[in-house]
Amino acid sequence: MATGTLETFPNPRPEREYEIEIRCPEFTSVCPKTGLPDFGEIRITYAPGDQCIELKALKYYLIEFRNRGIYYEHVTNQILDDLVGACQPRRMTVVGDFSVRGGIKTIVTATYTRA
């Protein structure tokens, strides 16, 4: 992905541990096997370090997946990797909660904790 679209801003309270939850209920990508669209919700929960994720840039970053053929497991982990790289959080969880397809519901959870 073009992670250059991700932007951050200084955490206004870096001395305090707190949690930010972001929900993206209109996430879309493409099934790499069938070429059909996949729909779902991406939920991001993180405890910021020195930087926070800028939301407009995050929206544009997520839109980049709209035409990309990618499996649920890959997209969820890719989002986590890219966001951790951009903002270096204390901890982060990304949940890909994908819509039912063919009678199967899939939820993928990827986590990161700073060592």
Secondary structure, DSSP 8 states (H G I E B T S, - for coil): --GGG--EEE-S-TTS---EEEEEEEEEEE-TTT--EEEEEEEEEEE-SSEEE-HHHHHHHHHTTTT-B--HHHHHHHHHHHHHHHH--SEEEEEEEEEEETTEEEEEEEEEE--
